[in-house]
Amino acid sequence: MKVSLDPSEKAQSQAMSPGSIKGPRPMALHLSNALSIWREAPAGAERLLAGNGVWHPDVNGDMTALTECLADLDNHPRFLKAVEERANNRAENFLNGINRYLQNTYTRPESDAQPCLKVGSCELFDFGGDGQPILLVPSLVNPHYVLDLMPGRSVAQYLRRQGYRPFLVKWFDPGEEELTFGLSDFILKRAKPMLEYICKLAGRACPVLGYCMGGTLMTGLAARAGDLVSSLALVAAPWDFASEVPHAGRRYAHVMAELLDRLPEGMPVPTDMMQVFFTSVDPTLSDRKFRRFAELDGNSEEAQFFVALETWANTGAPLARNAAEECIRAWYLNNEPGRGVWHVGGKPVNLADIRCPVWIAAPKKDRLVPQDSAFAMAKYLPNATTHDPGAGHVGMMVGSRAEAGLWAPLVGWLKNQEAACAA
């Protein structure tokens, strides 16, 4: 099979052009994944005709039906040629999508949030307003602004419109001290002072929203500093890493552990190494995304949203080595949170110690954090509510249905907790 667009000549040259956007990262991995799919398609078609193919269990039924349709086909060469042409078109569409993305001159819109506190190299941003302060905590791995992506796609701005005063934690870029941190350090030496700051402004304990890994970290904080947390909202926060529906990333955690062992001592984990881990969850995702992007009107809201989200996903900073070790070994491999032996501040995190109301939102469709993993903590919490936002891991936070599926239910729950406290 021949693909007329050479990634080394086209995609990589555009990656070096002024004003271009880096990504998808690492570029070589995404190119090789997608192109290998379509270069192998004709060979797959030959195996299908010969009756000796081995297929993924999810498509066995489709392949059986296709085999039956082809049983009476007397022109195998024509069929194979059609498969090759279609595969070639898809490969070219993928490369076209990559190039359209690289050529885009997207610049993230300025946010209304103002920096109000710096602890080490981490910052706290204040969205203003006179309402109840609420702390928003993202994952350590990707930039904070997924919670304030762009106009109309910002849970922080939505909370402000609903009468809250959001404060958003920005972990990046880690400084010399943060690069020595374990997870307890990020929780107690960075997030806790920020929460203390907004509680002082409010004159009382405040609600906390943690997204993904940020939610798991804030569960640890609520167990250690419960007097600061009035209510805890967790969105796709992994807890049981041995859930019945397995974590996709757990399949490759042992590989990540081996790679960590091979890094020079003390070296932080490079951004691209973390991106490889996330790509392992669904190696075909980039192919599907960029082929679809290639067909969009570049000026449409949908295309601009794609570029904004993809830019966020491909922006990163090194992850502190000790924190990475803890995530891979203590969480993914040893399931310490799920077993009740994950330590924060020198003591295991006991969910029964969290006395405030907890809202756990986790979608059934999440490929990164299984719903079973996030919901697992509900049975051990004294006061927990679960909610399915009905979207994917990122889509539920910034997608077109985020307001109906996640933001509005979140605000409804928060206001119910306020009313209960006032009663």
Order of alpha helices (4+ residues) and beta strands (2+ residues): alpha-alpha-alpha-alpha-beta-beta-beta-alpha-beta-alpha-beta-alpha-beta-alpha-alpha-alpha-alpha-alpha-alpha-beta-beta-beta-alpha-beta-alpha-alpha
